[in-house]
């Protein structure tokens, strides 16, 4: 659990966070969960934290025939964080 907390705290400093159940538990355990969530949301231009389903949808796309013409490409799923 300490490793998970350290990873979430590191990612929070970096800004890019996918909202998993464990991350939500960590946010809820903070002294001011609303402020933590607001801080995370403010770092993502689309104002939304990604979910595991968002990541899975990208993987499904890459594994599907819809991506059959793609070669050597990256699919960045970061809510605009790197903009």
Protein Blocks (a to p, Z undefined) as FASTA:
>chain_A
ZZmmmmmmmmmmnopacddfklmmmmmmpmblmlmmmmmmmmpmnopacdfklmmmmmmm
mmmmklmmgghiacddehhmmZZ
